Amino acid sequence: ATTTTESNWTYDQSWLAIMCTSPSILKRHVAIARLKNPCNLGRNCQEARFIVFILSPMKEKGTKNFLETGRTFATIFADIELRAKLLKATTQEEFISIIDKHTDNLMEQQRTQTRNSLPDASDDINSNPDMLKVKTYYCPILYDMYMDLTRRLPHYLSDFYDIFNTHRGSQKVLSTAVFLYFACLLPSIAFGVLNSQVTNDQISVPKAVASQCLGGLFFSIFSGQPLIVVMTTAPLTIYVKVIFVLCTWYRLDFRDTYALVGLWNSFFLILFSFFGVSKIMKWSTRSTEEIFALFVSIAFLVDASTHVYKNFICNYSTPACKHYDEYWKLRRTNKNVTFNFTDDTLDEPCARDSSLLYILLTLGTVWLGTFLYKFKQTPYLTSAKRELLTDYALPVSVIIMSLIGSVVFKQINLQSFSVDHEHLFVMVRLKSVTFKQIIATGFLGFSLSLLMFLDQNIAGAIVNSPANKLKKGKAFHIDLFVIAILNGWLSLFGLTWMHGALPLSPLHVKALADTEERVEQGHIQSVIVKVRETRLTVLLSHILIGMSLFMRDILKQIPMPVLDGLFLYLALTSLDGNQFFERVTLFFTEQAAYPPNHYIRQVPQRKIHLFTLLQLLQLIILCFLGFSPILYCKLVLPIWLVAMVAFRYGILPKIIAKKYLRALDQRL
C-alpha cells in the first residue's frame, strides 16, 4: 500500500491486500489475517502484519467486484490508528468490532462531507451585496482568539480525563510526568545558575525553580495547546545578560529595568494575540523551524561544553598542577628533588581527579540516557519492559549518575549550585524609574517580544505538525496571550521569563505517543500512530517541581556535570526526525546507503545539497548572532529569525525550483 500527501508518497508496509477472481464461487469472500510476527513479503512489503485476501466471482456488478472491494478495505486499513488497535485486539469478536466501528465512522464522515458540499438556501444572500457584507464582516480584534476558543473549549474537560480511557493511559501519565519533572527541573536549575552568575545573584536558582513551577502550572491550566512545555531557554538567558550589562553601563537598577522590559514585552505580545499576528506563521515552513530547533540543540551543546572547559581550567590547569608536572619531570632524572609548596599553589590546589570525574559524569549521563532512550529498538527483554525503560530513560540516568557522583565518589569535590533560602516573591516597586528609562526599555521589550513570539509559535507549529496526528485543534493566539500574561506577572517579581521550549515540547509529544516502526529498504523509521492529548502530565510534573523547593538539601546532591549531561541528552534526542540534520549527514554518507526518503526520490542530489548548504548558512548566521561576544549582535537575533522567513519566500524560490521546494520544505 502507499500513502500519498501533497508533495510525496510513501510505502505503507504493514499490510497487504490480495485480490483475485474465481469462476467457481457465487459470492464474495474476504479473509483478514493478523500475523504473529512481521513477515517480509518483498522489497516494498518488508514488515507485513495484516493480509487481506479478497476472492470474488468473475461475474459481479461493478460496485461489488474485487477491485471495488479491495479499495474499500484499503481505505479502512490506511488508518494507522486502526491498525494499532487491531494489533492489541485479543479476540476475534473484538477484532471485528473495531473494524465495524471504524467503518461506521468513515460512513458518517462521508455523509457529513456530502451534506456540506450541497448548495444551501442561505447562499442566496450572495446575490445581495448588503447581506454579503454582513456575512463576511468580522472584527479584526479578538476574532482569532475567539476561533481558538471555539476549537479548544469543547475539549477542555476531556483534557483531564480522556487519557485514562486509552490503552496504557495511566502508565503514560506517570512516566511522562516523571520525565517532564527531570527535564524541566534540571534545566531550570542550570539556567538559574547561569542567570545567577550574570546578574550577581539577583536572579537565583530558587527563583528559577519557583518560576518554572508557577509558569508551568499557569500554562497547563489556561493554555490552548497543553502539550507545549514552557520554560526559560538559552536565548532568554542571553537576553537577561544583555539587560544586566546595559544596566551596569548606564548605572540603572537591574530589577526595575528587568520589570519594565518584561511589561513592555507582555504589552506587545497581547497586541500580537489580539490582532491575530500568529497567522503569519502559516508562512513558516519545515526548514525555518528545523534551523531554529538545531540552533537550540547547539546552544545546549555550547553551554555544556563551556562548563566542562571552565572546570578543566579551574582544576586541571592550575599553577599547582604545573608545579606538579615540573616536579615529576625532575624526579625522573633526580630522585632527590623535593617539592616546595608555596602560598600560590595552596590557594589553587591541583584537582585533576575532579575534572576527570566531571567529564565522566557528563558523558555517562548522556550515554546512559540515549542508550535507554533507544532500548526499545533492541531485542532484549520483553516489549513492555523495553518500552518501560525507554519511558524512564532520563530519570534513571540522572538518578544513577547523581548517586555515582555524590555517593561512590563522595571524597572527590565536585562543583554544586547554591540553593540558599531567600524571599522569592518580592514585588518590584519601580520607584527610581525615569521617563527616559521607560522609553528605552520599550525598544528592548519589543525586541524581546519578537523573540518570544517566534519561539512560542515555532514550538507550537512543531507540536501541531500533521505528523503528530493531533485531533483537538490549534490555539496559537490563546497560547500567546497566556504567555503574555504569565511573563508580565513574572517580571513584577523578578522571576525568570519563559515561553514554549524546544526540544522539550516535541519530546513531550513523543513521550505521550504510540509509535509504529517501519522498515523500508533496510532503514527503520518511527511513525506516530496517535498522541494522548492531556493537561495532566504538565500539571503533575510542575506540582512535583513546586515540592522540590522544600527539598533543597536533596537538590544540592545533584552534581553540575549531571546537569550538563542532561543538556547533551536533550540536544541529541531532539535530532530524531530533524530532516535538516539528516541531510547534513548525507554529505558524509555513501550514496548507495542513502535512506529512501521521499525527497531523495524526487529531487536531484545536487539540489538537495544546495538546499542544505543554504540552510547551513542561515544556521551559521544565527549562531554568530546568538553566541557573539558583541553585545548588540544578540539584540538582532529576533530580527534575523523574521528575515529567515522572508528569505525562504523571497530569495530561495529563485535559486531552487518550486517543485523541488515542495518536496524538500513543505509547511508544517
C-alpha positions in Angstrom: 0.0 0.0 0.0 1.1 3.6 -0.4 0.3 6.8 1.4 0.1 10.0 -0.6 0.5 13.6 0.7 0.6 16.9 -1.0 4.2 16.6 -2.0 5.2 12.9 -1.7 4.1 9.3 -1.3 5.5 6.6 0.9 5.0 2.8 1.1 2.8 1.6 3.9 4.4 -1.8 4.5 2.4 -3.2 7.5 -0.5 -4.5 5.4 -1.2 -6.1 2.1 -4.5 -6.5 0.1 -4.5 -9.5 -2.3 -7.4 -9.6 -4.8 -8.4 -12.3 -7.2 -11.4 -13.8 -9.0 -12.7 -17.3 -9.5 -15.4 -18.8 -11.8 -16.4 -21.4 -9.3 -17.8 -19.2 -6.5 -21.1 -17.4 -6.3 -20.4 -14.6 -3.8 -17.5 -12.6 -2.4 -15.3 -13.9 0.4 -12.9 -11.7 2.5 -10.4 -13.1 4.9 -8.2 -11.0 7.2 -5.1 -12.4 8.8 -3.1 -10.8 11.6 0.4 -12.3 11.6 2.0 -13.1 14.9 5.3 -11.6 13.8 6.1 -9.2 10.9 6.7 -11.0 7.6 9.0 -9.9 4.8 6.9 -10.3 1.6 9.2 -8.4 -0.8 11.0 -5.2 -1.3 8.1 -2.9 -0.6 6.4 -5.0 2.0 9.1 -5.9 4.4 7.1 -6.0 7.6 3.6 -7.1 6.8 1.3 -7.6 9.9 -2.1 -7.8 8.2 -3.0 -9.7 5.0 -6.4 -9.0 3.4 -7.5 -11.7 1.0 -10.4 -10.9 -1.3 -11.9 -13.6 -3.5 -14.7 -12.5 -5.9 -16.8 -14.2 -8.6 -15.8 -13.4 -12.1 -19.2 -12.1 -13.0 -20.0 -9.4 -10.4 -21.5 -6.0 -10.8 -19.1 -3.0 -10.8 -19.8 -1.8 -7.3 -19.1 -5.3 -5.8 -16.3 -6.6 -7.9 -12.8 -7.5 -6.5 -11.4 -4.1 -7.3 -14.0 -2.0 -5.5 -13.9 -4.4 -2.5 -10.1 -4.0 -2.4 -10.5 -0.2 -2.5 -12.9 -0.4 0.4 -10.6 -2.4 2.6 -7.6 -0.3 1.5 -9.5 2.8 2.8 -10.1 1.0 6.1 -6.6 -0.2 6.6 -5.0 3.0 5.6 -5.7 4.4 9.1 -2.6 3.8 11.2 -4.5 4.2 14.4 -7.0 1.5 13.4 -4.1 -0.9 12.7 -2.6 -0.1 16.1 -6.0 -1.0 17.7 -6.2 -4.2 15.7 -2.8 -5.3 16.9 -4.0 -5.0 20.5 -7.2 -6.9 20.0 -7.3 -10.2 22.0 -10.3 -11.9 20.5 -11.9 -12.3 17.0 -15.0 -10.6 18.2 -13.1 -7.5 19.4 -11.1 -7.5 16.1 -14.3 -7.4 14.0 -16.0 -4.9 16.3 -13.0 -2.5 15.8 -13.4 -2.7 12.0 -17.1 -2.3 12.2 -16.9 0.8 14.4 -14.2 2.4 12.1 -16.3 1.6 9.1 -19.3 3.4 10.6 -17.2 6.4 11.4 -15.9 6.6 7.8 -19.5 6.4 6.5 -20.6 9.2 8.9 -17.7 11.4 7.8 -18.6 10.8 4.1 -22.3 11.7 4.8 -21.2 14.9 6.6 -18.9 15.9 3.7 -21.7 15.3 1.3 -24.1 17.5 3.2 -21.6 20.2 3.5 -20.9 20.1 -0.3 -24.6 20.5 -1.2 -25.8 24.1 -2.0 -27.6 25.8 0.9 -30.6 28.2 0.5 -28.8 30.6 2.7 -26.2 31.0 -0.1 -28.8 33.2 -1.9 -27.6 36.1 0.2 -24.5 36.2 -2.1 -26.7 37.9 -4.6 -27.4 40.7 -2.2 -24.3 43.0 -1.7 -25.6 44.3 1.6 -26.3 40.9 3.0 -22.9 39.8 1.8 -21.2 42.4 3.8 -22.9 41.2 6.9 -21.9 37.6 6.1 -18.2 38.3 5.6 -17.6 41.0 8.1 -15.7 40.2 11.3 -13.9 42.2 13.9 -10.1 42.1 13.4 -9.6 42.4 17.1 -10.0 39.2 19.2 -11.5 37.3 16.2 -8.7 34.8 16.0 -8.7 34.3 19.8 -12.4 33.6 19.6 -11.9 31.0 16.9 -9.2 29.4 19.1 -11.7 29.2 22.0 -14.4 27.6 19.8 -11.9 24.9 18.7 -10.4 24.1 22.1 -13.0 24.9 24.7 -15.2 21.9 24.0 -12.2 19.7 24.7 -11.1 21.4 27.9 -12.6 18.9 30.4 -11.7 15.9 28.3 -8.0 17.1 28.5 -8.1 15.9 32.2 -9.8 12.5 31.9 -9.9 11.0 28.4 -6.3 9.8 28.7 -7.4 7.1 31.2 -9.7 5.7 28.5 -6.8 4.8 26.3 -4.5 1.8 26.3 -1.7 2.2 28.9 -3.0 5.7 29.6 -2.3 5.7 33.4 1.3 4.4 32.8 1.9 7.1 30.1 0.7 9.8 32.5 3.1 8.7 35.2 6.1 8.1 33.0 5.7 11.4 31.1 5.1 13.4 34.3 8.3 11.9 35.8 10.2 12.6 32.5 9.0 16.3 32.5 9.8 16.7 36.2 13.5 16.0 35.5 13.5 17.6 32.0 12.1 20.9 33.4 13.6 21.0 36.8 17.2 20.3 35.9 17.5 22.8 33.0 15.7 25.4 35.1 18.4 24.9 37.8 21.2 25.1 35.2 19.8 28.2 33.6 19.3 29.6 37.1 23.0 29.1 37.8 23.8 31.0 34.5 21.4 33.8 35.4 22.8 33.9 38.9 26.4 34.3 37.6 25.5 37.0 35.1 23.2 39.0 37.4 25.2 38.8 40.7 22.6 36.5 42.2 19.7 38.9 41.5 18.0 36.0 39.6 19.0 32.9 41.7 18.4 29.2 41.3 15.4 29.1 43.8 13.8 31.9 41.8 14.3 29.9 38.6 12.7 26.8 40.1 9.8 28.8 41.5 9.3 30.5 38.2 9.3 27.1 36.4 6.7 25.7 38.9 4.3 28.7 38.7 4.7 29.2 34.9 4.1 25.5 34.2 1.0 25.3 36.4 -0.4 28.5 34.9 0.1 27.4 31.3 -1.1 23.9 31.8 -4.4 25.2 33.2 -5.1 28.2 30.9 -3.3 27.4 27.6 -5.0 26.3 24.4 -2.4 23.6 23.5 -1.3 21.9 26.7 1.3 19.7 25.0 3.6 22.8 24.7 6.1 22.9 27.6 7.1 26.4 28.8 10.4 27.1 30.4 13.3 29.6 30.3 15.7 29.0 27.4 19.2 29.8 26.3 18.1 32.8 24.1 16.3 34.3 27.1 19.4 33.8 29.3 21.4 35.6 26.7 18.9 38.4 26.7 19.0 38.7 30.6 22.8 39.1 30.3 22.3 41.9 27.8 20.0 43.8 30.1 22.3 43.4 33.1 25.3 44.6 31.1 23.3 47.7 29.9 22.2 48.4 33.5 25.9 48.2 34.6 27.0 50.6 31.8 24.3 53.2 32.5 24.1 52.6 36.3 20.4 51.6 36.3 18.7 49.4 38.8 18.6 45.9 37.3 15.3 44.7 38.9 13.4 47.9 37.8 14.8 47.6 34.3 14.1 43.9 34.1 10.5 44.5 35.1 10.0 47.3 32.6 11.3 45.2 29.7 9.1 42.3 30.8 6.0 44.6 31.0 6.7 46.1 27.5 7.2 42.6 26.2 3.8 41.5 27.6 2.1 44.6 26.1 3.4 43.8 22.6 2.5 40.1 23.0 -1.0 41.0 24.0 -1.3 43.2 20.9 0.0 40.3 18.7 -2.6 37.9 20.1 -5.5 40.4 19.9 -4.8 41.2 16.2 -4.0 37.6 15.2 -0.4 38.2 14.2 0.3 34.5 14.7 -1.4 33.9 11.4 1.9 34.8 9.7 3.2 31.5 10.9 1.4 29.9 8.0 4.4 31.1 6.0 6.8 29.3 8.3 8.0 26.0 6.7 9.8 23.0 8.0 13.2 24.4 7.0 12.9 27.5 9.2 11.6 25.6 12.2 14.3 22.9 11.9 17.0 25.5 11.7 15.9 27.1 14.9 15.5 23.6 16.6 19.1 22.8 15.6 20.2 26.2 16.9 18.6 25.3 20.3 20.4 22.0 20.3 23.7 23.7 19.6 23.0 26.2 22.4 22.6 23.2 24.8 25.9 21.7 23.5 27.7 25.1 23.8 26.5 25.5 27.4 27.6 22.0 28.5 31.0 22.3 26.7 31.6 25.7 28.3 31.1 24.3 31.8 33.4 21.3 31.1 36.1 23.7 29.7 35.8 26.0 32.7 36.1 23.1 35.1 39.3 21.9 33.4 40.7 25.5 33.6 40.0 25.7 37.3 41.1 22.2 38.3 43.3 20.7 35.7 45.5 23.6 34.5 46.1 25.5 37.8 49.6 26.7 38.8 49.8 23.9 41.3 49.2 21.3 38.6 52.0 22.9 36.5 54.3 22.7 39.5 53.5 19.0 40.0 54.3 18.4 36.3 57.6 20.1 36.6 58.4 18.2 39.8 57.7 14.8 38.3 59.8 15.6 35.2 62.7 16.4 37.5 62.1 13.3 39.6 62.7 11.2 36.6 66.3 12.5 36.4 67.0 13.3 40.0 65.2 11.4 42.8 66.5 13.7 45.5 64.3 16.7 44.3 61.7 17.9 46.8 58.5 19.8 46.1 58.2 23.3 47.6 54.6 24.2 48.4 54.1 28.0 48.0 51.1 30.1 49.0 50.0 30.3 45.4 49.9 26.5 45.0 48.0 26.2 48.3 45.4 28.8 47.2 44.8 27.0 43.9 45.2 23.3 44.5 45.6 20.7 41.7 42.3 18.7 41.5 42.6 16.8 38.3 40.6 14.0 39.7 37.6 16.4 39.9 37.9 17.3 36.2 38.1 13.7 35.2 35.1 12.8 37.2 33.3 15.8 35.8 33.7 14.7 32.2 32.9 11.1 33.1 29.6 12.0 34.8 28.7 14.3 31.9 29.4 11.7 29.2 28.0 8.9 31.4 24.7 10.8 31.8 24.2 11.3 28.1 25.4 7.8 27.2 23.1 6.0 29.7 20.2 8.3 28.8 20.5 7.8 25.0 21.1 4.0 25.5 17.9 3.6 27.4 16.0 6.0 25.1 16.8 3.7 22.1 16.4 0.5 24.2 13.0 -0.1 22.6 14.8 -0.8 19.3 16.9 -3.7 20.8 15.8 -7.4 21.0 16.4 -7.6 24.8 13.7 -8.3 27.4 10.0 -8.2 26.5 8.3 -5.4 24.5 6.6 -4.0 27.6 9.8 -3.9 29.6 11.7 -2.3 26.7 9.1 0.5 26.4 9.1 1.0 30.2 12.9 1.6 30.2 12.5 3.9 27.3 9.8 5.9 29.1 12.1 6.4 32.2 15.4 6.9 30.3 16.0 10.4 31.6 15.1 9.9 35.3 17.0 6.7 35.5 20.2 8.2 34.0 20.1 11.3 36.2 19.5 9.3 39.4 22.2 6.7 38.7 24.8 9.3 37.8 23.9 11.5 40.7 24.4 8.6 43.1 27.8 7.8 41.5 28.9 11.4 41.8 27.7 12.1 45.3 28.0 8.7 47.0 30.5 6.5 45.2 33.0 9.3 44.7 32.0 11.5 47.6 35.7 12.1 48.6 36.1 14.0 45.3 35.0 17.6 45.5 32.5 18.4 42.7 31.0 21.7 41.9 27.4 22.2 43.1 25.0 25.0 42.9 23.6 27.4 45.6 20.0 27.0 46.8 20.1 29.4 49.7 16.8 30.3 51.4 15.5 33.7 50.3 12.3 35.6 49.8 11.1 34.6 46.3 8.1 36.8 45.9 9.2 40.4 46.4 7.4 42.8 44.0 9.4 45.4 42.2 8.4 48.9 43.4 9.6 50.9 40.3 10.4 53.9 42.4 13.6 55.0 40.7 12.2 54.7 37.2 12.6 57.7 34.9 10.6 58.6 31.7 13.7 58.0 29.5 14.2 54.6 31.1 10.6 53.7 30.3 11.0 54.7 26.6 14.4 53.0 26.3 13.1 49.7 27.8 10.3 49.8 25.2 12.8 49.1 22.4 14.3 46.2 24.4 10.8 44.9 25.2 9.8 45.0 21.5 12.9 43.0 20.6 12.2 40.5 23.3 8.5 40.2 22.2 9.7 39.3 18.7 11.9 36.6 20.2 9.2 35.2 22.4 6.6 35.4 19.5 8.8 33.4 17.2 10.0 30.9 19.7 6.5 30.3 21.1 4.9 29.9 17.6 7.7 27.7 16.3 7.3 25.4 19.3 3.6 25.4 18.7 3.9 24.7 15.0 6.2 21.7 15.6 3.8 20.3 18.2 0.8 20.8 15.9 2.6 19.2 13.0 0.4 16.9 10.9 2.9 14.1 11.6 1.8 14.1 15.2 -1.8 13.4 14.3 -3.4 15.7 17.0 -7.1 15.9 16.9 -8.2 18.7 19.3 -7.2 21.7 17.2 -4.6 24.6 17.4 -4.6 27.6 19.6 -1.7 29.8 18.7 -3.4 33.1 19.7 -4.7 31.9 23.1 -1.3 30.4 23.9 0.5 33.7 23.0 -2.0 35.7 25.2 -1.4 33.3 28.1 2.4 33.7 27.7 2.0 37.5 27.7 0.0 37.5 31.0 2.4 35.0 32.5 5.6 36.9 31.7 4.1 40.2 32.8 3.4 38.7 36.2 6.8 37.1 36.5 8.5 40.4 35.6 7.0 42.2 38.5 8.5 39.7 40.9 11.9 39.4 39.3 11.3 35.8 38.2 12.7 34.2 35.0 10.8 34.7 31.8 9.6 31.6 29.8 7.9 30.5 26.6 7.2 27.4 24.6 10.5 25.5 24.7 12.4 23.4 22.2 13.2 20.5 22.3 11.1 19.7 25.3 7.7 20.4 23.6 8.3 17.8 20.8 9.8 15.4 23.3 6.7 15.7 25.4 4.6 14.8 22.4 6.8 11.8 21.7 6.5 10.7 25.3 2.7 10.6 25.0 2.6 9.0 21.6 2.2 5.4 20.4 4.6 4.8 17.6 4.9 2.2 14.8 8.3 1.2 13.3 8.5 0.8 9.6 11.3 -0.8 7.6 12.0 0.5 4.2 15.0 -0.8 2.2 16.8 -1.6 5.4 16.1 1.7 7.1 14.0 1.8 10.2 11.6 4.8 10.6 9.4 5.5 13.6 5.9 6.8 12.8 3.5 8.3 15.3 0.2 6.4 15.5 -1.6 8.6 17.9 -0.9 11.1 20.7 -2.7 11.3 24.0 -3.6 15.0 24.4 -3.8 15.8 28.1 -3.1 18.5 30.6 -2.3 16.2 33.4 1.4 15.5 32.6 2.5 19.1 32.7 0.3 19.8 35.7 1.6 16.9 37.8 5.2 17.4 36.9 5.1 21.1 37.9 3.4 20.2 41.2 6.4 18.0 41.9 8.7 20.8 40.9 7.0 23.1 43.4 7.5 20.4 46.1 11.2 20.4 45.2 11.6 23.9 46.6 11.2 22.2 50.0 13.9 19.6 49.2 16.8 21.9 48.6 19.3 19.8 50.5 18.5 16.8 48.2 18.8 19.0 45.1 22.3 20.1 46.2 23.3 16.4 45.9 22.9 16.6 42.1 26.4 17.3 40.6 26.7 20.0 38.0 28.2 17.5 35.4 24.9 15.6 35.5 23.1 18.8 34.5 25.5 19.2 31.6 24.9 15.6 30.6 21.2 16.4 30.6 21.8 19.3 28.2 23.6 17.0 25.9 20.9 14.3 26.2 18.2 16.9 25.2 20.4 18.1 22.3 20.9 14.6 20.9 17.4 13.2 21.3 15.9 16.3 19.7 17.7 15.4 16.4 15.4 12.5 15.8 13.2 13.3 12.8 15.1 16.6 12.0 15.3 16.4 8.2 17.9 19.3 8.2 20.3 17.2 10.3 19.6 14.1 8.2 20.5 16.0 5.1 23.7 17.3 6.7 24.8 13.7 7.3 24.3 12.9 3.6 27.5 14.9 2.9 29.4 12.1 4.7 27.2 9.1 3.6 27.9 6.8 0.7 25.3 7.4 -2.0 24.3 3.8 -2.1 23.4 4.0 1.6 21.1 7.0 1.3 17.8 6.4 3.1 14.7 6.0 0.9 13.2 9.4 1.9 10.6 10.9 -0.5 12.8 13.9 -1.3 15.7 11.7 -2.3 13.4 10.0 -4.8 12.0 13.3 -6.2 14.9 15.8 -6.0 18.3 15.7 -7.7 21.2 15.1 -5.4 22.8 18.4 -6.4 19.6 20.4 -5.4 19.4 18.6 -2.1 23.0 19.5 -1.2 22.4 23.1 -2.4 19.3 23.5 -0.2 21.2 22.0 2.8 24.1 24.4 2.3 21.7 27.4 2.3 20.2 26.1 5.5 23.7 25.8 7.0 24.5 29.4 6.0 21.4 30.6 7.8 22.3 28.5 10.9 25.8 29.9 11.0 24.5 33.5 10.9 22.0 32.5 13.7 24.8 31.0 15.8 27.0 34.0 15.2 24.3 36.4 16.5 23.4 34.2 19.4 26.9 33.4 20.7 28.8 36.5 19.5 30.7 38.4 22.2 29.4 41.7 20.7 26.5 42.7 22.8 24.3 44.4 20.2 24.5 41.3 17.9 22.4 39.4 20.4 19.6 42.1 20.0 19.5 41.4 16.3 18.7 37.7 16.8 14.9 38.0 16.7 15.1 40.2 13.6 17.2 37.5 11.8 14.6 34.9 12.7 12.0 37.0 10.8 14.4 37.6 8.0 14.8 33.8 7.5 11.1 33.5 6.7 11.4 36.3 4.1 14.5 34.6 2.7 12.5 31.4 2.2 9.8 33.0 0.2 11.6 35.9 -1.5 15.0 34.5 -2.5 15.1 30.7 -2.2 12.5 30.1 -5.0 14.8 32.0 -7.4 17.6 29.6 -6.6 15.8 26.2 -6.3 12.7 25.4 -8.4 9.4 25.4 -6.5 8.6 21.8 -7.5 11.8 20.7 -5.6 11.0 23.0 -2.6 7.6 21.4 -2.3 9.3 18.0 -1.7 12.2 19.4 0.5 10.4 22.1 2.5 6.7 21.5 2.9 4.8 23.5 5.5 4.3 22.1 9.0 
